[in-house]
Protein backbone atom coordinates (compact mmCIF):
# COMPACT_ATOMS: atom_id res chain seq x y z
CA UNK A 1 0.00 0.00 0.00
CA UNK A 2 2.82 2.35 0.91
CA UNK A 3 4.61 1.47 -2.35
CA UNK A 4 1.53 2.50 -4.36
CA UNK A 5 1.23 5.71 -2.34
CA UNK A 6 4.90 6.47 -2.90
CA UNK A 7 4.54 5.77 -6.62
CA UNK A 8 1.52 8.09 -6.91
CA UNK A 9 3.39 10.72 -4.91
CA UNK A 10 6.36 10.57 -7.31
CA UNK A 11 4.06 10.83 -10.34
CA UNK A 12 2.22 13.86 -8.92
CA UNK A 13 5.49 15.53 -7.95
CA UNK A 14 6.91 14.98 -11.43
CA UNK A 15 3.82 16.61 -12.92
CA UNK A 16 4.24 19.60 -10.61
CA UNK A 17 7.93 19.90 -11.54
CA UNK A 18 7.22 19.70 -15.28
CA UNK A 19 4.37 22.20 -14.94
CA UNK A 20 6.57 24.63 -13.01
CA UNK A 21 9.44 24.68 -15.50
CA UNK A 22 7.02 24.81 -18.45
CA UNK A 23 5.23 27.81 -16.90
CA UNK A 24 8.56 29.56 -16.34
CA UNK A 25 9.57 29.03 -19.98
CA UNK A 26 6.21 30.19 -21.33
CA UNK A 27 6.05 33.25 -19.06
CA UNK A 28 9.59 34.31 -19.93
CA UNK A 29 8.88 33.69 -23.63
CA UNK A 30 5.87 36.02 -23.63
CA UNK A 31 7.79 38.60 -21.58
CA UNK A 32 10.67 38.45 -24.08
CA UNK A 33 8.60 38.57 -27.24
CA UNK A 34 6.34 41.37 -26.00
CA UNK A 35 9.26 43.46 -24.72
CA UNK A 36 11.38 43.13 -27.86
CA UNK A 37 8.30 43.40 -30.09
CA UNK A 38 7.20 46.61 -28.37
CA UNK A 39 10.64 48.19 -28.77
CA UNK A 40 10.74 47.33 -32.49
CA UNK A 41 7.13 48.49 -32.89
CA UNK A 42 7.92 51.89 -31.37
CA UNK A 43 10.99 52.33 -33.59
CA UNK A 44 9.01 51.28 -36.64
CA UNK A 45 6.13 53.58 -35.69
CA UNK A 46 8.52 56.54 -35.78
CA UNK A 47 9.40 55.68 -39.39
CA UNK A 48 5.71 55.45 -40.25
CA UNK A 49 5.21 59.09 -39.23
CA UNK A 50 5.77 59.87 -42.92
CA UNK A 51 2.14 58.85 -43.42
CA UNK A 52 1.14 61.99 -41.54
CA UNK A 53 3.99 64.37 -42.29
CA UNK A 54 4.43 63.67 -46.01
CA UNK A 55 1.50 61.56 -47.24
CA UNK A 56 -1.26 63.51 -45.55
CA UNK A 57 -3.00 60.71 -43.65
CA UNK A 58 -4.54 61.38 -40.26
CA UNK A 59 -3.17 60.25 -36.91
CA UNK A 60 -6.03 57.74 -36.49
CA UNK A 61 -5.06 56.02 -39.76
CA UNK A 62 -1.41 56.13 -38.69
CA UNK A 63 -2.19 54.53 -35.32
CA UNK A 64 -4.36 51.78 -36.83
CA UNK A 65 -1.76 51.01 -39.49
CA UNK A 66 1.10 50.68 -36.99
CA UNK A 67 -1.05 48.69 -34.54
CA UNK A 68 -2.08 46.11 -37.14
CA UNK A 69 1.57 45.62 -38.14
CA UNK A 70 2.40 44.36 -34.64
CA UNK A 71 1.63 40.65 -35.41
CA UNK A 72 4.14 40.78 -38.28
CA UNK A 73 6.85 41.97 -35.87
CA UNK A 74 5.97 39.21 -33.40
CA UNK A 75 6.22 36.62 -36.18
CA UNK A 76 9.67 37.84 -37.22
CA UNK A 77 11.21 37.73 -33.73
CA UNK A 78 9.41 34.51 -32.70
CA UNK A 79 12.36 32.09 -33.34
CA UNK A 80 14.82 34.33 -31.49
CA UNK A 81 12.47 34.68 -28.52
CA UNK A 82 11.96 30.89 -28.35
CA UNK A 83 15.67 30.06 -28.29
CA UNK A 84 16.53 32.86 -25.85
CA UNK A 85 13.70 31.98 -23.45
CA UNK A 86 14.31 28.24 -23.20
CA UNK A 87 18.10 28.51 -23.02
CA UNK A 88 17.86 31.25 -20.36
CA UNK A 89 15.43 29.31 -18.14
CA UNK A 90 17.44 26.08 -18.40
CA UNK A 91 20.64 27.93 -17.48
CA UNK A 92 18.85 29.66 -14.62
CA UNK A 93 17.73 26.28 -13.23
CA UNK A 94 21.25 24.88 -13.70
CA UNK A 95 22.90 27.82 -11.90
CA UNK A 96 20.51 27.39 -8.97
CA UNK A 97 21.22 23.63 -8.88
CA UNK A 98 17.54 22.92 -9.49
CA UNK A 99 18.24 20.58 -12.41
CA UNK A 100 20.35 18.37 -10.12
CA UNK A 101 17.31 18.09 -7.85
CA UNK A 102 15.29 16.88 -10.84
CA UNK A 103 17.80 14.14 -11.63
CA UNK A 104 18.06 13.11 -7.97
CA UNK A 105 14.29 12.96 -7.75
CA UNK A 106 14.35 10.27 -10.43
CA UNK A 107 13.50 12.31 -13.51
CA UNK A 108 15.35 10.84 -16.46
CA UNK A 109 16.95 13.21 -18.91
CA UNK A 110 15.37 11.44 -21.84
CA UNK A 111 11.92 12.00 -20.29
CA UNK A 112 12.84 15.62 -19.62
CA UNK A 113 13.88 16.07 -23.26
CA UNK A 114 10.76 14.33 -24.58
CA UNK A 115 8.58 16.60 -22.44
CA UNK A 116 10.14 19.72 -23.96
CA UNK A 117 9.89 18.30 -27.49
CA UNK A 118 6.16 17.78 -26.93
CA UNK A 119 5.90 21.28 -25.46
CA UNK A 120 7.63 22.67 -28.56
CA UNK A 121 4.74 21.45 -30.72
CA UNK A 122 2.46 23.98 -28.99
CA UNK A 123 4.89 26.74 -29.98
CA UNK A 124 4.98 25.39 -33.54
CA UNK A 125 1.18 25.52 -33.76
CA UNK A 126 1.13 29.04 -32.32
CA UNK A 127 3.81 30.16 -34.81
CA UNK A 128 1.93 28.57 -37.73
CA UNK A 129 -1.28 30.29 -36.69
CA UNK A 130 0.52 33.61 -36.30
CA UNK A 131 2.41 33.48 -39.62
CA UNK A 132 -0.16 31.75 -41.82
CA UNK A 133 -3.38 33.36 -40.60
CA UNK A 134 -3.09 36.29 -38.19
CA UNK A 135 -0.16 38.21 -39.72
CA UNK A 136 -1.41 38.25 -43.38
CA UNK A 137 -4.89 39.20 -42.22
CA UNK A 138 -3.63 42.05 -40.00
CA UNK A 139 -1.27 43.38 -42.70
CA UNK A 140 -4.07 43.42 -45.26
CA UNK A 141 -6.30 45.16 -42.73
CA UNK A 142 -3.56 47.74 -42.10
CA UNK A 143 -3.23 48.43 -45.83
CA UNK A 144 -7.02 48.79 -46.10
CA UNK A 145 -6.91 51.74 -43.70
CA UNK A 146 -4.62 53.57 -46.14
CA UNK A 147 -6.66 52.54 -49.19
CA UNK A 148 -9.89 53.83 -47.64
CA UNK A 149 -8.35 56.95 -46.14
CA UNK A 150 -8.96 60.33 -47.65
CA UNK A 151 -6.23 62.92 -47.14
CA UNK A 152 -7.69 64.27 -43.96
CA UNK A 153 -4.56 66.23 -43.05
CA UNK A 154 -4.34 67.86 -46.47
CA UNK A 155 -4.09 71.36 -45.03
CA UNK A 156 -1.18 70.46 -42.78
CA UNK A 157 1.03 69.24 -45.62
CA UNK A 158 0.66 72.49 -47.56
CA UNK A 159 3.45 75.03 -47.25
CA UNK A 160 3.45 78.53 -48.76
CA UNK A 161 5.61 79.26 -51.79
CA UNK A 162 6.38 75.59 -52.32
CA UNK A 163 5.10 73.17 -54.97
CA UNK A 164 3.50 70.21 -53.17
CA UNK A 165 3.11 66.95 -55.10
CA UNK A 166 2.48 64.62 -52.15
CA UNK A 167 -0.96 63.90 -53.52
CA UNK A 168 -0.96 61.56 -56.49
CA UNK A 169 -1.79 63.28 -59.84
CA UNK A 170 -2.08 66.69 -58.17
CA UNK A 171 0.36 69.57 -57.76
CA UNK A 172 -0.59 72.56 -55.63
CA UNK A 173 1.08 75.90 -54.88
CA UNK A 174 0.00 79.05 -53.03
CA UNK A 175 1.66 82.29 -51.94
CA UNK A 176 0.45 82.58 -48.37
CA UNK A 177 -2.31 81.87 -45.89
CA UNK A 178 -4.07 84.92 -44.43
CA UNK A 179 -5.53 85.37 -40.94
CA UNK A 180 -8.95 84.20 -42.14
CA UNK A 181 -7.45 80.81 -43.10
CA UNK A 182 -7.72 81.51 -46.84
CA UNK A 183 -5.04 80.48 -49.32
CA UNK A 184 -3.97 83.28 -51.65
CA UNK A 185 -2.78 83.06 -55.27
CA UNK A 186 -3.38 79.36 -55.78
CA UNK A 187 -2.04 77.16 -58.58
CA UNK A 188 -3.43 73.64 -59.14
CA UNK A 189 -2.47 71.05 -61.76
CA UNK A 190 -4.59 67.92 -62.12
CA UNK A 191 -2.99 65.00 -64.01
CA UNK A 192 -5.69 62.40 -63.29
CA UNK A 193 -6.04 61.51 -66.96
CA UNK A 194 -2.97 60.10 -68.69
CA UNK A 195 -2.93 62.33 -71.80
CA UNK A 196 -4.91 65.26 -70.41
CA UNK A 197 -4.36 67.81 -67.69
CA UNK A 198 -6.18 70.65 -66.00
CA UNK A 199 -4.59 73.83 -64.62
CA UNK A 200 -6.44 76.14 -62.25
CA UNK A 201 -5.45 79.61 -61.09
CA UNK A 202 -7.39 81.30 -58.28
CA UNK A 203 -6.93 84.41 -56.15
CA UNK A 204 -8.29 82.77 -53.01
CA UNK A 205 -9.33 79.38 -51.70
CA UNK A 206 -10.63 77.86 -48.48
CA UNK A 207 -11.19 74.29 -47.27
CA UNK A 208 -14.71 73.15 -46.40
CA UNK A 209 -16.29 69.87 -45.31
CA UNK A 210 -19.59 68.93 -46.94
CA UNK A 211 -20.80 65.70 -45.45
CA UNK A 212 -17.89 63.27 -45.75
CA UNK A 213 -16.27 65.17 -48.60
CA UNK A 214 -13.46 67.68 -48.39
CA UNK A 215 -13.81 70.57 -50.82
CA UNK A 216 -11.40 73.35 -51.74
CA UNK A 217 -13.61 76.31 -52.61
CA UNK A 218 -11.86 78.59 -55.12
CA UNK A 219 -12.69 82.24 -55.83
CA UNK A 220 -11.92 84.53 -58.80
CA UNK A 221 -9.92 82.24 -61.02
CA UNK A 222 -9.39 80.60 -64.37
CA UNK A 223 -9.37 76.97 -65.53
CA UNK A 224 -7.28 75.73 -68.47
CA UNK A 225 -8.13 72.30 -69.91
CA UNK A 226 -5.89 70.32 -72.26
CA UNK A 227 -7.85 67.41 -73.75
CA UNK A 228 -6.42 65.42 -76.65
CA UNK A 229 -4.16 68.32 -77.54
CA UNK A 230 -7.02 70.83 -77.60
CA UNK A 231 -6.74 73.69 -75.12
CA UNK A 232 -9.78 75.47 -73.68
CA UNK A 233 -10.17 77.90 -70.82
CA UNK A 234 -12.89 79.61 -68.81
CA UNK A 235 -13.06 82.02 -65.89
CA UNK A 236 -15.08 81.61 -62.72
CA UNK A 237 -16.01 83.64 -59.70
CA UNK A 238 -16.48 80.57 -57.50
CA UNK A 239 -15.65 76.91 -58.10
CA UNK A 240 -15.50 73.73 -56.00
CA UNK A 241 -12.48 71.43 -56.24
CA UNK A 242 -13.21 67.97 -54.78
CA UNK A 243 -10.18 66.54 -52.93
CA UNK A 244 -11.71 63.19 -51.93
CA UNK A 245 -10.96 61.60 -55.33
CA UNK A 246 -7.22 62.10 -54.84
CA UNK A 247 -4.97 59.69 -52.98
CA UNK A 248 -1.55 60.09 -51.46
CA UNK A 249 1.49 58.41 -52.96
CA UNK A 250 1.45 55.69 -50.30
CA UNK A 251 1.49 52.15 -51.67
CA UNK A 252 -2.17 51.20 -51.95
CA UNK A 253 -2.08 47.90 -53.85
CA UNK A 254 -2.10 44.62 -51.96
CA UNK A 255 1.31 43.00 -51.50
CA UNK A 256 2.05 39.27 -51.68
CA UNK A 257 2.61 39.13 -47.92
CA UNK A 258 -0.92 40.48 -47.45
CA UNK A 259 -2.57 37.70 -49.47
CA UNK A 260 -4.18 34.97 -47.41
CA UNK A 261 -2.49 31.56 -47.36
CA UNK A 262 -5.52 30.06 -49.09
CA UNK A 263 -5.20 32.59 -51.93
CA UNK A 264 -1.51 31.76 -52.39
CA UNK A 265 -2.20 28.02 -52.64
CA UNK A 266 -5.05 28.60 -55.09
CA UNK A 267 -2.79 30.85 -57.14
CA UNK A 268 -0.06 28.17 -57.33
CA UNK A 269 -2.66 25.64 -58.42
CA UNK A 270 -3.88 27.91 -61.23
CA UNK A 271 -0.37 28.80 -62.35
CA UNK A 272 0.74 25.16 -62.46
CA UNK A 273 -2.36 23.81 -64.20
CA UNK A 274 -3.29 26.53 -66.67
CA UNK A 275 -0.30 27.19 -68.90
CA UNK A 276 -2.25 29.41 -71.25
CA UNK A 277 -2.55 32.17 -68.65
CA UNK A 278 -0.81 35.33 -69.78
CA UNK A 279 2.10 36.64 -67.72
CA UNK A 280 0.53 39.90 -66.63
CA UNK A 281 -3.03 38.67 -66.18
CA UNK A 282 -4.53 38.69 -62.70
CA UNK A 283 -6.00 35.22 -62.19
CA UNK A 284 -9.44 34.64 -60.76
CA UNK A 285 -9.42 37.99 -58.97
CA UNK A 286 -6.43 36.97 -56.82
CA UNK A 287 -4.08 39.91 -56.42
CA UNK A 288 -0.39 39.29 -57.22
CA UNK A 289 -1.24 35.96 -58.90
CA UNK A 290 1.11 36.26 -61.86
CA UNK A 291 3.68 33.96 -63.41
CA UNK A 292 6.52 36.42 -62.76
CA UNK A 293 5.54 36.53 -59.07
CA UNK A 294 5.66 32.78 -58.45
CA UNK A 295 9.05 32.92 -56.67
CA UNK A 296 7.73 35.46 -54.16
CA UNK A 297 4.69 33.26 -53.57
CA UNK A 298 6.93 30.26 -52.81
CA UNK A 299 9.00 32.41 -50.44
CA UNK A 300 5.93 33.66 -48.64
CA UNK A 301 4.54 30.14 -48.18
CA UNK A 302 7.94 28.95 -46.95
CA UNK A 303 8.02 31.77 -44.38
CA UNK A 304 4.52 31.02 -43.19
CA UNK A 305 4.49 27.21 -43.15
CA UNK A 306 8.07 25.90 -42.99
CA UNK A 307 9.99 28.37 -40.83
CA UNK A 308 7.72 27.74 -37.80
CA UNK A 309 8.82 24.07 -37.89
CA UNK A 310 12.34 25.18 -36.89
CA UNK A 311 10.91 26.00 -33.46
CA UNK A 312 11.35 22.40 -32.29
CA UNK A 313 14.92 22.39 -33.61
CA UNK A 314 15.78 25.60 -31.73
CA UNK A 315 14.32 24.25 -28.48
CA UNK A 316 16.33 21.05 -29.01
CA UNK A 317 19.51 23.14 -29.24
CA UNK A 318 18.73 24.79 -25.91
CA UNK A 319 18.19 21.33 -24.38
CA UNK A 320 21.86 20.52 -25.07
CA UNK A 321 22.59 22.72 -22.05
CA UNK A 322 21.34 20.02 -19.67
CA UNK A 323 23.96 17.51 -20.86
CA UNK A 324 26.71 19.17 -18.85
CA UNK A 325 26.72 20.36 -15.27
CA UNK A 326 28.01 23.79 -14.34
CA UNK A 327 30.43 22.00 -12.00
CA UNK A 328 32.13 20.24 -14.90
CA UNK A 329 35.23 21.70 -16.48
CA UNK A 330 34.93 23.91 -19.56
CA UNK A 331 31.20 24.42 -18.93
CA UNK A 332 31.46 28.09 -19.91
CA UNK A 333 33.09 27.13 -23.21
CA UNK A 334 30.39 24.50 -23.78
CA UNK A 335 27.68 27.07 -23.02
CA UNK A 336 29.29 29.53 -25.45
CA UNK A 337 29.33 26.87 -28.19
CA UNK A 338 25.64 26.11 -27.66
CA UNK A 339 24.71 29.79 -27.92
CA UNK A 340 26.94 30.19 -30.96
CA UNK A 341 25.28 27.18 -32.59
CA UNK A 342 21.85 28.61 -31.76
CA UNK A 343 22.57 32.06 -33.18
CA UNK A 344 24.09 30.60 -36.35
CA UNK A 345 20.93 28.53 -36.71
CA UNK A 346 18.83 31.69 -36.37
CA UNK A 347 20.93 33.43 -39.04
CA UNK A 348 20.51 30.45 -41.36
CA UNK A 349 16.78 30.43 -40.68
CA UNK A 350 16.45 34.09 -41.62
CA UNK A 351 18.54 33.71 -44.79
CA UNK A 352 17.04 30.38 -45.89
CA UNK A 353 14.29 32.14 -47.84
CA UNK A 354 16.91 33.27 -50.36
CA UNK A 355 17.38 29.62 -51.42
CA UNK A 356 13.76 29.37 -52.52
CA UNK A 357 13.36 29.32 -56.31
CA UNK A 358 10.69 28.54 -58.90
CA UNK A 359 11.76 24.88 -58.93
CA UNK A 360 9.42 22.60 -56.98
CA UNK A 361 12.06 19.91 -56.22
CA UNK A 362 14.57 22.41 -54.79
CA UNK A 363 11.85 24.05 -52.69
CA UNK A 364 10.75 20.64 -51.42
CA UNK A 365 14.30 19.80 -50.32
CA UNK A 366 14.67 23.14 -48.49
CA UNK A 367 11.30 22.57 -46.84
CA UNK A 368 12.51 19.23 -45.46
CA UNK A 369 15.62 20.78 -43.86
CA UNK A 370 14.04 21.40 -40.41
CA UNK A 371 13.13 17.69 -40.19
CA UNK A 372 16.63 16.67 -41.32
CA UNK A 373 18.32 18.99 -38.82
CA UNK A 374 16.10 17.82 -35.97
CA UNK A 375 16.71 14.17 -36.83
CA UNK A 376 20.48 14.66 -37.01
CA UNK A 377 20.55 16.57 -33.73
CA UNK A 378 18.63 13.91 -31.83
CA UNK A 379 20.37 10.91 -33.39
CA UNK A 380 23.87 12.24 -33.01
CA UNK A 381 26.17 9.66 -31.41
CA UNK A 382 27.76 12.19 -29.06
CA UNK A 383 24.32 13.25 -27.91
CA UNK A 384 23.43 9.65 -27.03
CA UNK A 385 26.79 9.01 -25.30
CA UNK A 386 26.49 12.10 -23.13
CA UNK A 387 22.94 11.24 -22.29
CA UNK A 388 23.89 7.73 -21.15
CA UNK A 389 26.80 9.00 -19.04
CA UNK A 390 24.62 11.65 -17.41
CA UNK A 391 21.94 9.04 -16.63
CA UNK A 392 24.50 6.77 -14.99
CA UNK A 393 25.85 9.76 -13.06
CA UNK A 394 22.38 10.67 -11.76
CA UNK A 395 21.69 7.07 -10.67
CA UNK A 396 25.06 6.93 -8.86
CA UNK A 397 24.25 10.07 -6.86
CA UNK A 398 20.78 8.82 -5.95
VOGU-3710 file (C-alpha; in Angstrom, 3 decimals, decimal comma):
1> xxxxxxxxxx> 0,000/0,000/0,000  2,824/2,353/0,909  4,613/1,474/-2,350  1,530/2,503/-4,357  1,226/5,714/-2,343  4,900/6,473/-2,898  4,544/5,771/-6,615  1,523/8,085/-6,910  3,394/10,716/-4,907  6,358/10,570/-7,306
11> xxxxxxxxxx> 4,056/10,827/-10,339  2,222/13,856/-8,920  5,495/15,529/-7,955  6,915/14,985/-11,432  3,818/16,612/-12,921  4,243/19,600/-10,613  7,928/19,896/-11,540  7,218/19,699/-15,280  4,371/22,196/-14,942  6,571/24,632/-13,007
21> xxxxxxxxxx> 9,445/24,677/-15,502  7,019/24,808/-18,449  5,230/27,807/-16,899  8,555/29,564/-16,345  9,566/29,026/-19,982  6,212/30,188/-21,326  6,051/33,248/-19,060  9,594/34,314/-19,933  8,879/33,693/-23,634  5,872/36,022/-23,628
31> xxxxxxxxxx> 7,790/38,599/-21,581  10,670/38,449/-24,081  8,600/38,566/-27,244  6,338/41,370/-26,005  9,261/43,458/-24,724  11,382/43,128/-27,864  8,302/43,401/-30,089  7,196/46,613/-28,371  10,643/48,189/-28,773  10,741/47,331/-32,489
41> xxxxxxxxxx> 7,127/48,491/-32,892  7,917/51,893/-31,371  10,990/52,326/-33,587  9,011/51,279/-36,643  6,130/53,575/-35,693  8,519/56,540/-35,776  9,395/55,682/-39,394  5,706/55,454/-40,254  5,213/59,088/-39,235  5,775/59,868/-42,922
51> xxxxxxxxxx> 2,140/58,849/-43,419  1,144/61,986/-41,543  3,995/64,366/-42,290  4,431/63,669/-46,012  1,504/61,560/-47,241  -1,256/63,506/-45,550  -3,001/60,708/-43,651  -4,537/61,381/-40,261  -3,175/60,248/-36,911  -6,028/57,740/-36,490
61> xxxxxxxxxx> -5,060/56,023/-39,762  -1,407/56,135/-38,689  -2,195/54,527/-35,323  -4,356/51,778/-36,833  -1,761/51,008/-39,486  1,098/50,679/-36,994  -1,049/48,687/-34,541  -2,077/46,108/-37,140  1,571/45,623/-38,143  2,405/44,355/-34,643
71> xxxxxxxxxx> 1,629/40,649/-35,411  4,135/40,782/-38,285  6,847/41,975/-35,874  5,975/39,213/-33,402  6,216/36,624/-36,177  9,674/37,843/-37,220  11,213/37,729/-33,729  9,408/34,514/-32,700  12,359/32,094/-33,343  14,821/34,331/-31,492
81> xxxxxxxxxx> 12,470/34,681/-28,521  11,962/30,892/-28,349  15,668/30,063/-28,292  16,527/32,857/-25,850  13,703/31,984/-23,449  14,310/28,241/-23,203  18,096/28,509/-23,017  17,860/31,245/-20,361  15,432/29,309/-18,137  17,439/26,084/-18,400
91> xxxxxxxxxx> 20,641/27,930/-17,480  18,853/29,657/-14,620  17,734/26,283/-13,231  21,252/24,882/-13,697  22,904/27,816/-11,905  20,510/27,390/-8,965  21,216/23,626/-8,876  17,540/22,923/-9,488  18,239/20,579/-12,410  20,351/18,369/-10,119
101> xxxxxxxxxx> 17,312/18,086/-7,852  15,285/16,882/-10,840  17,796/14,140/-11,630  18,060/13,111/-7,975  14,293/12,962/-7,748  14,346/10,270/-10,425  13,498/12,312/-13,511  15,352/10,841/-16,460  16,949/13,213/-18,906  15,365/11,437/-21,840
111> xxxxxxxxxx> 11,916/12,005/-20,290  12,841/15,616/-19,618  13,878/16,073/-23,264  10,756/14,328/-24,580  8,578/16,595/-22,440  10,139/19,717/-23,958  9,887/18,302/-27,489  6,161/17,780/-26,929  5,900/21,282/-25,459  7,626/22,672/-28,561
121> xxxxxxxxxx> 4,737/21,452/-30,717  2,464/23,982/-28,988  4,895/26,740/-29,976  4,981/25,388/-33,543  1,175/25,521/-33,758  1,130/29,037/-32,322  3,806/30,164/-34,810  1,928/28,574/-37,731  -1,283/30,288/-36,688  0,523/33,611/-36,299
131> xxxxxxxxxx> 2,412/33,476/-39,617  -0,158/31,749/-41,824  -3,378/33,363/-40,602  -3,085/36,292/-38,189  -0,160/38,210/-39,721  -1,409/38,252/-43,375  -4,890/39,202/-42,217  -3,628/42,047/-39,997  -1,273/43,384/-42,698  -4,065/43,419/-45,257
141> xxxxxxxxxx> -6,299/45,156/-42,730  -3,555/47,743/-42,096  -3,227/48,430/-45,826  -7,018/48,788/-46,102  -6,910/51,743/-43,705  -4,621/53,570/-46,145  -6,664/52,543/-49,187  -9,892/53,828/-47,644  -8,348/56,952/-46,135  -8,955/60,332/-47,648
151> xxxxxxxxxx> -6,228/62,918/-47,145  -7,688/64,272/-43,956  -4,563/66,231/-43,052  -4,338/67,864/-46,468  -4,094/71,361/-45,030  -1,175/70,455/-42,780  1,035/69,242/-45,618  0,661/72,487/-47,562  3,446/75,029/-47,253  3,450/78,526/-48,756
161> xxxxxxxxxx> 5,607/79,262/-51,790  6,380/75,588/-52,323  5,102/73,173/-54,969  3,504/70,210/-53,166  3,107/66,947/-55,100  2,482/64,618/-52,149  -0,963/63,899/-53,524  -0,962/61,563/-56,492  -1,786/63,279/-59,837  -2,078/66,691/-58,174
171> xxxxxxxxxx> 0,364/69,570/-57,760  -0,589/72,559/-55,632  1,075/75,896/-54,884  -0,002/79,050/-53,033  1,660/82,290/-51,942  0,450/82,583/-48,368  -2,314/81,867/-45,892  -4,073/84,919/-44,426  -5,529/85,371/-40,936  -8,951/84,202/-42,136
181> xxxxxxxxxx> -7,455/80,811/-43,103  -7,720/81,506/-46,837  -5,035/80,476/-49,319  -3,970/83,278/-51,651  -2,782/83,062/-55,274  -3,375/79,360/-55,781  -2,044/77,156/-58,581  -3,435/73,638/-59,137  -2,474/71,054/-61,756  -4,590/67,924/-62,116
191> xxxxxxxxxx> -2,995/64,995/-64,012  -5,687/62,404/-63,289  -6,035/61,512/-66,963  -2,968/60,103/-68,690  -2,934/62,328/-71,798  -4,906/65,260/-70,414  -4,365/67,812/-67,693  -6,183/70,648/-66,003  -4,589/73,827/-64,622  -6,437/76,143/-62,250
201> xxxxxxxxxx> -5,446/79,612/-61,092  -7,391/81,296/-58,283  -6,928/84,413/-56,148  -8,293/82,767/-53,012  -9,326/79,378/-51,702  -10,625/77,860/-48,485  -11,189/74,290/-47,265  -14,705/73,148/-46,402  -16,292/69,868/-45,307  -19,592/68,926/-46,941
211> xxxxxxxxxx> -20,803/65,698/-45,447  -17,893/63,267/-45,753  -16,266/65,174/-48,603  -13,457/67,680/-48,395  -13,813/70,569/-50,815  -11,401/73,350/-51,745  -13,610/76,310/-52,606  -11,857/78,586/-55,118  -12,687/82,243/-55,834  -11,922/84,527/-58,803
221> xxxxxxxxxx> -9,919/82,237/-61,021  -9,385/80,601/-64,373  -9,374/76,967/-65,530  -7,277/75,727/-68,469  -8,126/72,300/-69,912  -5,893/70,316/-72,260  -7,845/67,413/-73,747  -6,423/65,418/-76,645  -4,159/68,322/-77,536  -7,024/70,834/-77,600
231> xxxxxxxxxx> -6,742/73,694/-75,118  -9,776/75,474/-73,677  -10,166/77,899/-70,816  -12,889/79,615/-68,814  -13,055/82,025/-65,894  -15,076/81,605/-62,717  -16,012/83,641/-59,696  -16,477/80,571/-57,500  -15,646/76,906/-58,102  -15,501/73,735/-56,001
241> xxxxxxxxxx> -12,480/71,429/-56,239  -13,208/67,971/-54,782  -10,183/66,539/-52,928  -11,707/63,185/-51,929  -10,958/61,604/-55,327  -7,218/62,104/-54,842  -4,974/59,689/-52,977  -1,553/60,088/-51,456  1,485/58,409/-52,961  1,451/55,690/-50,297
251> xxxxxxxxxx> 1,494/52,148/-51,665  -2,175/51,196/-51,949  -2,083/47,898/-53,852  -2,103/44,624/-51,963  1,313/43,002/-51,501  2,046/39,271/-51,681  2,610/39,128/-47,921  -0,920/40,484/-47,452  -2,570/37,702/-49,470  -4,182/34,965/-47,415
261> xxxxxxxxxx> -2,491/31,556/-47,362  -5,524/30,056/-49,087  -5,200/32,590/-51,926  -1,513/31,763/-52,391  -2,203/28,020/-52,640  -5,047/28,604/-55,091  -2,791/30,852/-57,139  -0,061/28,168/-57,325  -2,661/25,645/-58,422  -3,877/27,909/-61,228
271> xxxxxxxxxx> -0,366/28,802/-62,352  0,744/25,161/-62,460  -2,358/23,812/-64,200  -3,294/26,534/-66,671  -0,298/27,188/-68,899  -2,248/29,411/-71,255  -2,555/32,168/-68,651  -0,813/35,332/-69,778  2,101/36,637/-67,724  0,527/39,901/-66,632
281> xxxxxxxxxx> -3,028/38,666/-66,185  -4,531/38,688/-62,703  -5,999/35,224/-62,185  -9,444/34,635/-60,764  -9,416/37,985/-58,969  -6,425/36,974/-56,818  -4,077/39,911/-56,422  -0,385/39,290/-57,221  -1,242/35,962/-58,904  1,108/36,261/-61,865
291> xxxxxxxxxx> 3,681/33,962/-63,408  6,517/36,424/-62,757  5,544/36,534/-59,068  5,661/32,777/-58,446  9,048/32,923/-56,667  7,728/35,462/-54,159  4,688/33,256/-53,574  6,929/30,258/-52,812  9,003/32,406/-50,444  5,931/33,657/-48,639
301> xxxxxxxxxx> 4,536/30,136/-48,183  7,935/28,953/-46,950  8,024/31,772/-44,382  4,524/31,015/-43,191  4,486/27,211/-43,145  8,073/25,898/-42,990  9,993/28,369/-40,832  7,716/27,740/-37,799  8,818/24,071/-37,895  12,335/25,180/-36,886
311> xxxxxxxxxx> 10,912/26,002/-33,464  11,347/22,404/-32,293  14,920/22,388/-33,614  15,777/25,604/-31,726  14,319/24,246/-28,477  16,331/21,052/-29,007  19,507/23,136/-29,243  18,727/24,794/-25,910  18,193/21,328/-24,383  21,861/20,524/-25,072
321> xxxxxxxxxx> 22,594/22,719/-22,053  21,335/20,018/-19,670  23,956/17,508/-20,862  26,712/19,174/-18,853  26,723/20,361/-15,266  28,012/23,787/-14,336  30,434/22,000/-12,001  32,128/20,244/-14,903  35,232/21,704/-16,481  34,934/23,912/-19,561
331> xxxxxxxxxx> 31,199/24,418/-18,929  31,459/28,092/-19,913  33,090/27,133/-23,210  30,390/24,503/-23,777  27,679/27,067/-23,024  29,294/29,528/-25,451  29,331/26,869/-28,193  25,636/26,108/-27,655  24,706/29,787/-27,920  26,941/30,186/-30,962
341> xxxxxxxxxx> 25,282/27,180/-32,587  21,855/28,611/-31,763  22,569/32,058/-33,181  24,092/30,602/-36,347  20,928/28,526/-36,707  18,834/31,694/-36,366  20,932/33,427/-39,037  20,514/30,446/-41,359  16,780/30,427/-40,677  16,449/34,095/-41,621
351> xxxxxxxxxx> 18,540/33,706/-44,790  17,038/30,379/-45,890  14,290/32,143/-47,844  16,915/33,270/-50,364  17,379/29,615/-51,417  13,759/29,370/-52,522  13,357/29,318/-56,309  10,691/28,540/-58,898  11,760/24,875/-58,929  9,424/22,599/-56,983
361> xxxxxxxxxx> 12,062/19,908/-56,217  14,566/22,408/-54,787  11,852/24,047/-52,694  10,749/20,644/-51,415  14,301/19,798/-50,324  14,669/23,135/-48,491  11,303/22,569/-46,836  12,514/19,228/-45,457  15,615/20,778/-43,856  14,040/21,400/-40,406
371> xxxxxxxxxx> 13,125/17,688/-40,191  16,628/16,671/-41,324  18,321/18,994/-38,820  16,104/17,822/-35,974  16,712/14,169/-36,828  20,482/14,664/-37,008  20,552/16,568/-33,733  18,626/13,913/-31,829  20,368/10,913/-33,390  23,873/12,242/-33,006
381> xxxxxxxxxx> 26,174/9,659/-31,411  27,757/12,192/-29,058  24,317/13,247/-27,907  23,429/9,650/-27,033  26,787/9,013/-25,301  26,493/12,097/-23,134  22,942/11,235/-22,290  23,895/7,729/-21,153  26,803/9,001/-19,040  24,616/11,648/-17,406
391> xxxxxxxx> 21,941/9,044/-16,629  24,497/6,771/-14,991  25,851/9,760/-13,064  22,379/10,674/-11,762  21,693/7,072/-10,672  25,061/6,925/-8,865  24,247/10,066/-6,856  20,780/8,824/-5,949
//
